[in-house]
Amino acid sequence: APGSAFGYLIAPPVEALVGVDAALKAADVSLLKLFGPPTETNFAGAWVTGSLDAVEAAARAFEGAVVDVAAHPTGP
């Protein structure tokens, strides 16, 4: 709806899917659209909506998961 908080989460495919999972588990957001691989740009991601606080928390969880996967691509 107009005025609602909206998050656009995008990253390389593997990182994005892990990140979207983390975002949805970390905050009370609704998944509007999932951009699963493959895409034209070889990225993946999602649109999420919810309260501003929830979208920000989802974005922080997404970011943390993406950075973690990039830093440890073969696991912990």
All heavy atoms as TSV, in Angstrom:
chain	resi	resn	atom	element	x	y	z
A	1	ALA	N	N	0.838	-1.185	0.000
A	1	ALA	CA	C	0.000	0.000	0.000
A	1	ALA	C	C	0.886	1.253	0.000
A	1	ALA	O	O	1.994	1.218	0.542
A	1	ALA	CB	C	-0.893	-0.005	1.223
A	2	PRO	N	N	0.428	2.339	-0.552
A	2	PRO	CA	C	1.208	3.568	-0.522
A	2	PRO	C	C	1.574	3.953	0.908
A	2	PRO	O	O	0.739	3.877	1.814
A	2	PRO	CB	C	0.265	4.607	-1.142
A	2	PRO	CG	C	-0.637	3.800	-2.019
A	2	PRO	CD	C	-0.812	2.495	-1.297
A	3	GLY	N	N	2.810	4.314	1.101
A	3	GLY	CA	C	3.296	4.692	2.426
A	3	GLY	C	C	3.824	3.546	3.255
A	3	GLY	O	O	4.364	3.761	4.334
A	4	SER	N	N	3.684	2.320	2.776
A	4	SER	CA	C	4.196	1.156	3.505
A	4	SER	C	C	5.691	1.034	3.311
A	4	SER	O	O	6.223	1.408	2.266
A	4	SER	CB	C	3.529	-0.131	3.014
A	4	SER	OG	O	2.162	-0.104	3.259
A	5	ALA	N	N	6.371	0.479	4.295
A	5	ALA	CA	C	7.804	0.223	4.168
A	5	ALA	C	C	8.021	-0.903	3.173
A	5	ALA	O	O	7.246	-1.856	3.106
A	5	ALA	CB	C	8.395	-0.137	5.524
A	6	PHE	N	N	9.076	-0.794	2.384
A	6	PHE	CA	C	9.357	-1.732	1.309
A	6	PHE	C	C	10.855	-1.990	1.282
A	6	PHE	O	O	11.652	-1.062	1.363
A	6	PHE	CB	C	8.908	-1.093	-0.018
A	6	PHE	CG	C	9.207	-1.900	-1.242
A	6	PHE	CD1	C	8.366	-2.916	-1.641
A	6	PHE	CD2	C	10.326	-1.627	-2.009
A	6	PHE	CE1	C	8.627	-3.652	-2.782
A	6	PHE	CE2	C	10.600	-2.353	-3.148
A	6	PHE	CZ	C	9.751	-3.371	-3.530
A	7	GLY	N	N	11.239	-3.255	1.200
A	7	GLY	CA	C	12.651	-3.612	1.111
A	7	GLY	C	C	12.946	-4.347	-0.171
A	7	GLY	O	O	12.182	-5.227	-0.581
A	8	TYR	N	N	14.024	-3.959	-0.828
A	8	TYR	CA	C	14.498	-4.628	-2.043
A	8	TYR	C	C	15.840	-5.244	-1.693
A	8	TYR	O	O	16.826	-4.536	-1.489
A	8	TYR	CB	C	14.615	-3.619	-3.173
A	8	TYR	CG	C	15.175	-4.164	-4.475
A	8	TYR	CD1	C	14.620	-5.287	-5.081
A	8	TYR	CD2	C	16.232	-3.534	-5.107
A	8	TYR	CE1	C	15.111	-5.772	-6.282
A	8	TYR	CE2	C	16.732	-4.000	-6.315
A	8	TYR	CZ	C	16.177	-5.116	-6.884
A	8	TYR	OH	O	16.667	-5.597	-8.078
A	9	LEU	N	N	15.875	-6.564	-1.562
A	9	LEU	CA	C	17.067	-7.294	-1.128
A	9	LEU	C	C	17.651	-8.016	-2.337
A	9	LEU	O	O	16.971	-8.843	-2.940
A	9	LEU	CB	C	16.681	-8.289	-0.030
A	9	LEU	CG	C	15.815	-7.731	1.108
A	9	LEU	CD1	C	15.363	-8.848	2.028
A	9	LEU	CD2	C	16.549	-6.650	1.865
A	10	ILE	N	N	18.897	-7.748	-2.680
A	10	ILE	CA	C	19.496	-8.326	-3.884
A	10	ILE	C	C	20.961	-8.658	-3.636
A	10	ILE	O	O	21.651	-7.927	-2.932
A	10	ILE	CB	C	19.328	-7.355	-5.084
A	10	ILE	CG1	C	19.595	-8.039	-6.406
A	10	ILE	CG2	C	20.144	-6.113	-4.919
A	10	ILE	CD1	C	18.433	-8.819	-6.917
A	11	ALA	N	N	21.412	-9.782	-4.173
A	11	ALA	CA	C	22.797	-10.234	-4.014
A	11	ALA	C	C	23.055	-11.342	-5.037
A	11	ALA	O	O	22.131	-11.780	-5.731
A	11	ALA	CB	C	23.024	-10.755	-2.597
A	12	PRO	N	N	24.282	-11.827	-5.122
A	12	PRO	CA	C	24.541	-12.995	-5.973
A	12	PRO	C	C	23.655	-14.163	-5.533
A	12	PRO	O	O	23.206	-14.217	-4.381
A	12	PRO	CB	C	26.021	-13.283	-5.735
A	12	PRO	CG	C	26.601	-11.961	-5.353
A	12	PRO	CD	C	25.518	-11.300	-4.538
A	13	PRO	N	N	23.396	-15.119	-6.425
A	13	PRO	CA	C	22.360	-16.135	-6.201
A	13	PRO	C	C	22.423	-16.906	-4.885
A	13	PRO	O	O	21.435	-16.935	-4.149
A	13	PRO	CB	C	22.513	-17.080	-7.387
A	13	PRO	CG	C	23.151	-16.273	-8.444
A	13	PRO	CD	C	24.021	-15.282	-7.734
A	14	VAL	N	N	23.512	-17.539	-4.584
A	14	VAL	CA	C	23.575	-18.364	-3.364
A	14	VAL	C	C	23.454	-17.486	-2.130
A	14	VAL	O	O	22.679	-17.779	-1.204
A	14	VAL	CB	C	24.872	-19.200	-3.326
A	14	VAL	CG1	C	25.034	-19.896	-1.990
A	14	VAL	CG2	C	24.884	-20.210	-4.457
A	15	GLU	N	N	24.207	-16.400	-2.109
A	15	GLU	CA	C	24.163	-15.481	-0.979
A	15	GLU	C	C	22.757	-14.919	-0.783
A	15	GLU	O	O	22.272	-14.795	0.342
A	15	GLU	CB	C	25.163	-14.337	-1.174
A	15	GLU	CG	C	26.607	-14.754	-1.123
A	15	GLU	CD	C	27.179	-15.193	-2.472
A	15	GLU	OE1	O	26.409	-15.600	-3.367
A	15	GLU	OE2	O	28.418	-15.146	-2.617
A	16	ALA	N	N	22.094	-14.594	-1.885
A	16	ALA	CA	C	20.751	-14.022	-1.796
A	16	ALA	C	C	19.752	-14.996	-1.205
A	16	ALA	O	O	18.929	-14.610	-0.363
A	16	ALA	CB	C	20.282	-13.576	-3.178
A	17	LEU	N	N	19.791	-16.237	-1.620
A	17	LEU	CA	C	18.815	-17.200	-1.100
A	17	LEU	C	C	19.018	-17.452	0.382
A	17	LEU	O	O	18.049	-17.541	1.147
A	17	LEU	CB	C	18.869	-18.489	-1.903
A	17	LEU	CG	C	18.409	-18.336	-3.361
A	17	LEU	CD1	C	18.506	-19.671	-4.094
A	17	LEU	CD2	C	17.001	-17.784	-3.439
A	18	VAL	N	N	20.262	-17.530	0.817
A	18	VAL	CA	C	20.544	-17.665	2.251
A	18	VAL	C	C	20.089	-16.398	2.975
A	18	VAL	O	O	19.486	-16.453	4.051
A	18	VAL	CB	C	22.045	-17.949	2.496
A	18	VAL	CG1	C	22.373	-17.908	3.984
A	18	VAL	CG2	C	22.434	-19.292	1.891
A	19	GLY	N	N	20.357	-15.244	2.368
A	19	GLY	CA	C	19.978	-13.971	2.967
A	19	GLY	C	C	18.475	-13.772	3.069
A	19	GLY	O	O	17.980	-13.271	4.080
A	20	VAL	N	N	17.740	-14.149	2.046
A	20	VAL	CA	C	16.278	-14.023	2.090
A	20	VAL	C	C	15.713	-14.917	3.183
A	20	VAL	O	O	14.830	-14.505	3.941
A	20	VAL	CB	C	15.647	-14.344	0.715
A	20	VAL	CG1	C	14.140	-14.498	0.827
A	20	VAL	CG2	C	16.006	-13.265	-0.294
A	21	ASP	N	N	16.236	-16.114	3.312
A	21	ASP	CA	C	15.799	-17.009	4.387
A	21	ASP	C	C	16.041	-16.357	5.744
A	21	ASP	O	O	15.154	-16.348	6.603
A	21	ASP	CB	C	16.536	-18.343	4.277
A	21	ASP	CG	C	16.122	-19.326	5.346
A	21	ASP	OD1	O	14.924	-19.678	5.405
A	21	ASP	OD2	O	16.991	-19.754	6.134
A	22	ALA	N	N	17.225	-15.785	5.934
A	22	ALA	CA	C	17.546	-15.125	7.206
A	22	ALA	C	C	16.635	-13.927	7.449
A	22	ALA	O	O	16.170	-13.708	8.571
A	22	ALA	CB	C	19.009	-14.692	7.209
A	23	ALA	N	N	16.361	-13.155	6.405
A	23	ALA	CA	C	15.514	-11.970	6.542
A	23	ALA	C	C	14.104	-12.343	6.963
A	23	ALA	O	O	13.516	-11.705	7.846
A	23	ALA	CB	C	15.485	-11.201	5.221
A	24	LEU	N	N	13.549	-13.372	6.340
A	24	LEU	CA	C	12.184	-13.781	6.660
A	24	LEU	C	C	12.075	-14.376	8.057
A	24	LEU	O	O	11.024	-14.273	8.700
A	24	LEU	CB	C	11.671	-14.770	5.611
A	24	LEU	CG	C	11.515	-14.209	4.201
A	24	LEU	CD1	C	11.127	-15.322	3.228
A	24	LEU	CD2	C	10.501	-13.074	4.171
A	25	LYS	N	N	13.139	-14.991	8.529
A	25	LYS	CA	C	13.127	-15.569	9.878
A	25	LYS	C	C	13.382	-14.518	10.948
A	25	LYS	O	O	12.964	-14.678	12.088
A	25	LYS	CB	C	14.182	-16.671	9.980
A	25	LYS	CG	C	13.808	-17.915	9.198
A	25	LYS	CD	C	14.901	-18.957	9.262
A	25	LYS	CE	C	14.507	-20.216	8.500
A	25	LYS	NZ	N	15.607	-21.195	8.437
A	26	ALA	N	N	14.073	-13.432	10.593
A	26	ALA	CA	C	14.490	-12.443	11.582
A	26	ALA	C	C	13.432	-11.387	11.872
A	26	ALA	O	O	13.490	-10.742	12.915
A	26	ALA	CB	C	15.768	-11.750	11.114
A	27	ALA	N	N	12.501	-11.183	10.958
A	27	ALA	CA	C	11.565	-10.074	11.129
A	27	ALA	C	C	10.174	-10.444	10.631
A	27	ALA	O	O	10.016	-11.340	9.804
A	27	ALA	CB	C	12.088	-8.863	10.364
A	28	ASP	N	N	9.200	-9.706	11.117
A	28	ASP	CA	C	7.806	-9.918	10.725
A	28	ASP	C	C	7.530	-9.145	9.437
A	28	ASP	O	O	6.907	-8.079	9.447
A	28	ASP	CB	C	6.879	-9.461	11.841
A	28	ASP	CG	C	5.419	-9.750	11.540
A	28	ASP	OD1	O	5.144	-10.623	10.692
A	28	ASP	OD2	O	4.560	-9.091	12.151
A	29	VAL	N	N	8.059	-9.680	8.337
A	29	VAL	CA	C	7.842	-9.082	7.020
A	29	VAL	C	C	7.118	-10.083	6.134
A	29	VAL	O	O	7.161	-11.281	6.377
A	29	VAL	CB	C	9.176	-8.650	6.357
A	29	VAL	CG1	C	9.818	-7.497	7.112
A	29	VAL	CG2	C	10.141	-9.807	6.226
A	30	SER	N	N	6.479	-9.556	5.113
A	30	SER	CA	C	5.805	-10.395	4.122
A	30	SER	C	C	6.627	-10.404	2.844
A	30	SER	O	O	7.110	-9.358	2.405
A	30	SER	CB	C	4.415	-9.847	3.810
A	30	SER	OG	O	3.603	-9.882	4.952
A	31	LEU	N	N	6.761	-11.572	2.263
A	31	LEU	CA	C	7.469	-11.717	0.993
A	31	LEU	C	C	6.511	-11.338	-0.132
A	31	LEU	O	O	5.473	-11.967	-0.305
A	31	LEU	CB	C	7.944	-13.158	0.824
A	31	LEU	CG	C	8.679	-13.496	-0.460
A	31	LEU	CD1	C	9.992	-12.736	-0.553
A	31	LEU	CD2	C	8.932	-14.997	-0.530
A	32	LEU	N	N	6.865	-10.297	-0.879
A	32	LEU	CA	C	6.032	-9.869	-1.999
A	32	LEU	C	C	6.418	-10.578	-3.282
A	32	LEU	O	O	5.558	-10.947	-4.075
A	32	LEU	CB	C	6.150	-8.355	-2.213
A	32	LEU	CG	C	5.636	-7.477	-1.089
A	32	LEU	CD1	C	5.934	-6.013	-1.389
A	32	LEU	CD2	C	4.145	-7.688	-0.890
A	33	LYS	N	N	7.721	-10.736	-3.494
A	33	LYS	CA	C	8.197	-11.386	-4.715
A	33	LYS	C	C	9.591	-11.935	-4.461
A	33	LYS	O	O	10.416	-11.281	-3.843
A	33	LYS	CB	C	8.235	-10.394	-5.871
A	33	LYS	CG	C	8.681	-11.029	-7.176
A	33	LYS	CD	C	8.406	-10.130	-8.355
A	33	LYS	CE	C	8.914	-10.784	-9.609
A	33	LYS	NZ	N	7.886	-11.263	-10.482
A	34	LEU	N	N	9.824	-13.142	-4.931
A	34	LEU	CA	C	11.143	-13.761	-4.857
A	34	LEU	C	C	11.730	-13.782	-6.254
A	34	LEU	O	O	11.079	-14.244	-7.199
A	34	LEU	CB	C	11.047	-15.189	-4.318
A	34	LEU	CG	C	12.355	-15.970	-4.258
A	34	LEU	CD1	C	13.308	-15.348	-3.244
A	34	LEU	CD2	C	12.091	-17.421	-3.914
A	35	PHE	N	N	12.925	-13.261	-6.391
A	35	PHE	CA	C	13.655	-13.308	-7.651
A	35	PHE	C	C	14.675	-14.427	-7.550
A	35	PHE	O	O	15.810	-14.216	-7.132
A	35	PHE	CB	C	14.381	-11.982	-7.928
A	35	PHE	CG	C	13.463	-10.798	-7.993
A	35	PHE	CD1	C	13.301	-9.968	-6.902
A	35	PHE	CD2	C	12.750	-10.534	-9.140
A	35	PHE	CE1	C	12.456	-8.885	-6.955
A	35	PHE	CE2	C	11.893	-9.448	-9.211
A	35	PHE	CZ	C	11.750	-8.618	-8.110
A	36	GLY	N	N	14.253	-15.633	-7.882
A	36	GLY	CA	C	15.151	-16.775	-7.796
A	36	GLY	C	C	16.057	-16.856	-9.011
A	36	GLY	O	O	15.727	-16.349	-10.080
A	37	PRO	N	N	17.211	-17.460	-8.819
A	37	PRO	CA	C	18.116	-17.609	-9.952
A	37	PRO	C	C	17.563	-18.624	-10.938
A	37	PRO	O	O	16.801	-19.500	-10.533
A	37	PRO	CB	C	19.410	-18.098	-9.307
A	37	PRO	CG	C	19.009	-18.700	-8.011
A	37	PRO	CD	C	17.733	-18.024	-7.594
A	38	PRO	N	N	17.885	-18.574	-12.176
A	38	PRO	CA	C	18.728	-17.542	-12.780
A	38	PRO	C	C	17.902	-16.325	-13.176
A	38	PRO	O	O	16.729	-16.444	-13.510
A	38	PRO	CB	C	19.280	-18.226	-14.019
A	38	PRO	CG	C	18.192	-19.167	-14.441
A	38	PRO	CD	C	17.543	-19.626	-13.141
A	39	THR	N	N	18.524	-15.171	-13.138
A	39	THR	CA	C	17.906	-13.940	-13.627
A	39	THR	C	C	18.789	-13.380	-14.733
A	39	THR	O	O	19.893	-13.876	-14.969
A	39	THR	CB	C	17.776	-12.894	-12.503
A	39	THR	OG1	O	19.087	-12.510	-12.075
A	39	THR	CG2	C	16.974	-13.420	-11.328
A	40	GLU	N	N	18.315	-12.336	-15.360
A	40	GLU	CA	C	19.071	-11.722	-16.449
A	40	GLU	C	C	20.429	-11.204	-15.979
A	40	GLU	O	O	21.386	-11.154	-16.734
A	40	GLU	CB	C	18.278	-10.569	-17.079
A	40	GLU	CG	C	17.017	-11.010	-17.782
A	40	GLU	CD	C	15.834	-11.187	-16.832
A	40	GLU	OE1	O	15.959	-10.902	-15.616
A	40	GLU	OE2	O	14.790	-11.637	-17.301
A	41	THR	N	N	20.501	-10.790	-14.729
A	41	THR	CA	C	21.745	-10.220	-14.196
A	41	THR	C	C	22.553	-11.223	-13.371
A	41	THR	O	O	23.575	-10.859	-12.809
A	41	THR	CB	C	21.430	-9.006	-13.313
A	41	THR	OG1	O	20.594	-9.432	-12.226
A	41	THR	CG2	C	20.744	-7.910	-14.103
A	42	ASN	N	N	22.063	-12.459	-13.275
A	42	ASN	CA	C	22.682	-13.490	-12.452
A	42	ASN	C	C	22.726	-13.097	-10.979
A	42	ASN	O	O	23.659	-13.430	-10.256
A	42	ASN	CB	C	24.079	-13.881	-12.946
A	42	ASN	CG	C	24.513	-15.223	-12.359
A	42	ASN	OD1	O	23.679	-16.091	-12.123
A	42	ASN	ND2	N	25.787	-15.387	-12.113
A	43	PHE	N	N	21.709	-12.370	-10.536
A	43	PHE	CA	C	21.530	-12.062	-9.132
A	43	PHE	C	C	20.198	-12.643	-8.703
A	43	PHE	O	O	19.416	-13.098	-9.532
A	43	PHE	CB	C	21.565	-10.547	-8.894
A	43	PHE	CG	C	22.952	-10.005	-8.722
A	43	PHE	CD1	C	23.865	-10.044	-9.759
A	43	PHE	CD2	C	23.357	-9.465	-7.510
A	43	PHE	CE1	C	25.149	-9.550	-9.605
A	43	PHE	CE2	C	24.639	-8.975	-7.343
A	43	PHE	CZ	C	25.541	-9.014	-8.392
A	44	ALA	N	N	19.933	-12.639	-7.424
A	44	ALA	CA	C	18.663	-13.112	-6.889
A	44	ALA	C	C	18.292	-12.209	-5.725
A	44	ALA	O	O	19.120	-11.437	-5.242
A	44	ALA	CB	C	18.777	-14.567	-6.431
A	45	GLY	N	N	17.065	-12.309	-5.274
A	45	GLY	CA	C	16.658	-11.475	-4.161
A	45	GLY	C	C	15.173	-11.516	-3.935
A	45	GLY	O	O	14.481	-12.435	-4.388
A	46	ALA	N	N	14.686	-10.481	-3.256
A	46	ALA	CA	C	13.274	-10.450	-2.898
A	46	ALA	C	C	12.812	-9.032	-2.623
A	46	ALA	O	O	13.623	-8.150	-2.322
A	46	ALA	CB	C	13.035	-11.302	-1.652
A	47	TRP	N	N	11.494	-8.845	-2.723
A	47	TRP	CA	C	10.829	-7.653	-2.227
A	47	TRP	C	C	10.112	-8.068	-0.954
A	47	TRP	O	O	9.430	-9.091	-0.916
A	47	TRP	CB	C	9.789	-7.149	-3.206
A	47	TRP	CG	C	10.317	-6.563	-4.480
A	47	TRP	CD1	C	11.576	-6.120	-4.746
A	47	TRP	CD2	C	9.560	-6.345	-5.672
A	47	TRP	NE1	N	11.645	-5.650	-6.027
A	47	TRP	CE2	C	10.423	-5.773	-6.625
A	47	TRP	CE3	C	8.244	-6.587	-6.030
A	47	TRP	CZ2	C	10.009	-5.436	-7.897
A	47	TRP	CZ3	C	7.831	-6.241	-7.309
A	47	TRP	CH2	C	8.699	-5.669	-8.219
A	48	VAL	N	N	10.249	-7.282	0.097
A	48	VAL	CA	C	9.553	-7.549	1.355
A	48	VAL	C	C	8.854	-6.277	1.821
A	48	VAL	O	O	9.250	-5.165	1.463
A	48	VAL	CB	C	10.503	-8.065	2.462
A	48	VAL	CG1	C	11.115	-9.399	2.078
A	48	VAL	CG2	C	11.589	-7.053	2.795
A	49	THR	N	N	7.820	-6.448	2.625
A	49	THR	CA	C	7.114	-5.312	3.195
A	49	THR	C	C	6.723	-5.634	4.632
A	49	THR	O	O	6.648	-6.802	5.019
A	49	THR	CB	C	5.873	-4.933	2.356
A	49	THR	OG1	O	5.368	-3.681	2.828
A	49	THR	CG2	C	4.806	-5.988	2.417
A	50	GLY	N	N	6.482	-4.588	5.388
A	50	GLY	CA	C	6.100	-4.713	6.788
A	50	GLY	C	C	6.260	-3.354	7.433
A	50	GLY	O	O	6.359	-2.335	6.742
A	51	SER	N	N	6.325	-3.317	8.736
A	51	SER	CA	C	6.588	-2.044	9.407
A	51	SER	C	C	8.014	-1.607	9.071
A	51	SER	O	O	8.852	-2.425	8.664
A	51	SER	CB	C	6.424	-2.189	10.922
A	51	SER	OG	O	7.482	-2.975	11.450
A	52	LEU	N	N	8.286	-0.328	9.234
A	52	LEU	CA	C	9.621	0.177	8.935
A	52	LEU	C	C	10.670	-0.550	9.768
A	52	LEU	O	O	11.715	-0.967	9.250
A	52	LEU	CB	C	9.695	1.679	9.168
A	52	LEU	CG	C	11.049	2.334	8.889
A	52	LEU	CD1	C	11.485	2.084	7.449
A	52	LEU	CD2	C	10.997	3.810	9.190
A	53	ASP	N	N	10.409	-0.734	11.052
A	53	ASP	CA	C	11.362	-1.447	11.911
A	53	ASP	C	C	11.591	-2.868	11.432
A	53	ASP	O	O	12.722	-3.370	11.438
A	53	ASP	CB	C	10.879	-1.466	13.365
A	53	ASP	CG	C	10.943	-0.097	14.020
A	53	ASP	OD1	O	11.701	0.762	13.537
A	53	ASP	OD2	O	10.230	0.105	15.024
A	54	ALA	N	N	10.525	-3.544	11.023
A	54	ALA	CA	C	10.648	-4.928	10.567
A	54	ALA	C	C	11.430	-5.009	9.259
A	54	ALA	O	O	12.283	-5.892	9.090
A	54	ALA	CB	C	9.272	-5.564	10.400
A	55	VAL	N	N	11.168	-4.108	8.331
A	55	VAL	CA	C	11.903	-4.113	7.061
A	55	VAL	C	C	13.381	-3.822	7.302
A	55	VAL	O	O	14.250	-4.454	6.703
A	55	VAL	CB	C	11.276	-3.126	6.054
A	55	VAL	CG1	C	12.154	-2.952	4.827
A	55	VAL	CG2	C	9.885	-3.600	5.647
A	56	GLU	N	N	13.672	-2.888	8.190
A	56	GLU	CA	C	15.071	-2.596	8.512
A	56	GLU	C	C	15.745	-3.800	9.167
A	56	GLU	O	O	16.893	-4.116	8.861
A	56	GLU	CB	C	15.172	-1.370	9.408
A	56	GLU	CG	C	14.858	-0.083	8.672
A	56	GLU	CD	C	14.845	1.141	9.565
A	56	GLU	OE1	O	14.776	0.993	10.813
A	56	GLU	OE2	O	14.908	2.246	9.014
A	57	ALA	N	N	15.050	-4.488	10.059
A	57	ALA	CA	C	15.612	-5.683	10.695
A	57	ALA	C	C	15.840	-6.782	9.662
A	57	ALA	O	O	16.863	-7.480	9.693
A	57	ALA	CB	C	14.684	-6.184	11.802
A	58	ALA	N	N	14.908	-6.936	8.734
A	58	ALA	CA	C	15.066	-7.934	7.673
A	58	ALA	C	C	16.270	-7.595	6.798
A	58	ALA	O	O	17.045	-8.484	6.439
A	58	ALA	CB	C	13.802	-8.008	6.826
A	59	ALA	N	N	16.441	-6.328	6.479
A	59	ALA	CA	C	17.573	-5.909	5.651
A	59	ALA	C	C	18.902	-6.159	6.372
A	59	ALA	O	O	19.875	-6.612	5.755
A	59	ALA	CB	C	17.442	-4.435	5.281
A	60	ARG	N	N	18.940	-5.896	7.671
A	60	ARG	CA	C	20.176	-6.169	8.438
A	60	ARG	C	C	20.468	-7.668	8.482
A	60	ARG	O	O	21.630	-8.090	8.354
A	60	ARG	CB	C	20.058	-5.598	9.849
A	60	ARG	CG	C	20.236	-4.094	9.910
A	60	ARG	CD	C	20.370	-3.584	11.343
A	60	ARG	NE	N	19.207	-3.906	12.165
A	60	ARG	CZ	C	18.115	-3.155	12.253
A	60	ARG	NH1	N	18.027	-2.044	11.570
A	60	ARG	NH2	N	17.120	-3.517	13.035
A	61	ALA	N	N	19.446	-8.490	8.656
A	61	ALA	CA	C	19.641	-9.948	8.664
A	61	ALA	C	C	20.107	-10.428	7.297
A	61	ALA	O	O	20.998	-11.285	7.196
A	61	ALA	CB	C	18.354	-10.652	9.078
A	62	PHE	N	N	19.515	-9.894	6.233
A	62	PHE	CA	C	19.920	-10.233	4.875
A	62	PHE	C	C	21.388	-9.877	4.668
A	62	PHE	O	O	22.178	-10.697	4.195
A	62	PHE	CB	C	19.035	-9.484	3.875
A	62	PHE	CG	C	19.385	-9.732	2.436
A	62	PHE	CD1	C	18.881	-10.830	1.768
A	62	PHE	CD2	C	20.208	-8.859	1.746
A	62	PHE	CE1	C	19.186	-11.067	0.432
A	62	PHE	CE2	C	20.524	-9.076	0.413
A	62	PHE	CZ	C	20.016	-10.180	-0.243
A	63	GLU	N	N	21.741	-8.666	5.026
A	63	GLU	CA	C	23.129	-8.210	4.873
A	63	GLU	C	C	24.097	-9.108	5.633
A	63	GLU	O	O	25.126	-9.528	5.098
A	63	GLU	CB	C	23.261	-6.780	5.380
A	63	GLU	CG	C	24.688	-6.267	5.379
A	63	GLU	CD	C	24.842	-4.939	6.086
A	63	GLU	OE1	O	23.927	-4.518	6.819
A	63	GLU	OE2	O	25.905	-4.324	5.904
A	64	GLY	N	N	23.781	-9.412	6.874
A	64	GLY	CA	C	24.655	-10.262	7.675
A	64	GLY	C	C	24.846	-11.643	7.076
A	64	GLY	O	O	25.959	-12.174	7.046
A	65	ALA	N	N	23.768	-12.223	6.577
A	65	ALA	CA	C	23.858	-13.553	5.971
A	65	ALA	C	C	24.671	-13.518	4.683
A	65	ALA	O	O	25.484	-14.414	4.431
A	65	ALA	CB	C	22.464	-14.107	5.705
A	66	VAL	N	N	24.475	-12.490	3.867
A	66	VAL	CA	C	25.230	-12.361	2.615
A	66	VAL	C	C	26.715	-12.221	2.904
A	66	VAL	O	O	27.555	-12.891	2.291
A	66	VAL	CB	C	24.702	-11.177	1.776
A	66	VAL	CG1	C	25.646	-10.834	0.637
A	66	VAL	CG2	C	23.310	-11.488	1.242
A	67	VAL	N	N	27.066	-11.382	3.851
A	67	VAL	CA	C	28.474	-11.187	4.212
A	67	VAL	C	C	29.065	-12.472	4.767
A	67	VAL	O	O	30.199	-12.837	4.442
A	67	VAL	CB	C	28.619	-10.018	5.212
A	67	VAL	CG1	C	30.008	-9.961	5.818
A	67	VAL	CG2	C	28.286	-8.700	4.525
A	68	ASP	N	N	28.298	-13.187	5.591
A	68	ASP	CA	C	28.789	-14.434	6.170
A	68	ASP	C	C	29.061	-15.488	5.099
A	68	ASP	O	O	30.089	-16.163	5.128
A	68	ASP	CB	C	27.794	-14.966	7.202
A	68	ASP	CG	C	28.360	-16.137	7.976
A	68	ASP	OD1	O	29.488	-16.023	8.500
A	68	ASP	OD2	O	27.669	-17.176	8.056
A	69	VAL	N	N	28.151	-15.632	4.147
A	69	VAL	CA	C	28.353	-16.606	3.069
A	69	VAL	C	C	29.557	-16.204	2.217
A	69	VAL	O	O	30.373	-17.051	1.840
A	69	VAL	CB	C	27.092	-16.752	2.188
A	69	VAL	CG1	C	27.374	-17.574	0.951
A	69	VAL	CG2	C	25.965	-17.375	2.995
A	70	ALA	N	N	29.688	-14.919	1.931
A	70	ALA	CA	C	30.824	-14.458	1.129
A	70	ALA	C	C	32.150	-14.669	1.855
A	70	ALA	O	O	33.154	-15.011	1.245
A	70	ALA	CB	C	30.644	-12.990	0.762
A	71	ALA	N	N	32.137	-14.488	3.171
A	71	ALA	CA	C	33.368	-14.645	3.953
A	71	ALA	C	C	33.734	-16.110	4.177
A	71	ALA	O	O	34.910	-16.435	4.359
A	71	ALA	CB	C	33.211	-13.956	5.302
A	72	HIS	N	N	32.739	-16.994	4.188
A	72	HIS	CA	C	32.960	-18.418	4.446
A	72	HIS	C	C	32.215	-19.251	3.409
A	72	HIS	O	O	31.241	-19.934	3.753
A	72	HIS	CB	C	32.484	-18.772	5.848
A	72	HIS	CG	C	33.069	-17.920	6.911
A	72	HIS	ND1	N	32.420	-16.839	7.448
A	72	HIS	CD2	C	34.279	-17.966	7.506
A	72	HIS	CE1	C	33.188	-16.266	8.346
A	72	HIS	NE2	N	34.323	-16.914	8.409
A	73	PRO	N	N	32.629	-19.205	2.143
A	73	PRO	CA	C	31.867	-19.880	1.088
A	73	PRO	C	C	31.770	-21.392	1.209
A	73	PRO	O	O	30.871	-22.003	0.649
A	73	PRO	CB	C	32.587	-19.468	-0.186
A	73	PRO	CG	C	33.945	-19.070	0.229
A	73	PRO	CD	C	33.804	-18.541	1.638
A	74	THR	N	N	32.660	-22.014	1.948
A	74	THR	CA	C	32.609	-23.471	2.086
A	74	THR	C	C	32.071	-23.905	3.442
A	74	THR	O	O	32.108	-25.091	3.770
A	74	THR	CB	C	34.009	-24.091	1.882
A	74	THR	OG1	O	34.901	-23.540	2.846
A	74	THR	CG2	C	34.514	-23.816	0.483
A	75	GLY	N	N	31.547	-22.943	4.219
A	75	GLY	CA	C	30.983	-23.275	5.519
A	75	GLY	C	C	31.865	-22.824	6.650
A	75	GLY	O	O	32.981	-22.348	6.446
A	76	PRO	N	N	31.352	-22.950	7.878
A	76	PRO	CA	C	32.117	-22.494	9.049
A	76	PRO	C	C	33.356	-23.318	9.315
A	76	PRO	O	O	33.548	-24.390	8.904
A	76	PRO	CB	C	31.124	-22.624	10.201
A	76	PRO	CG	C	29.931	-23.317	9.687
A	76	PRO	CD	C	30.066	-23.459	8.210
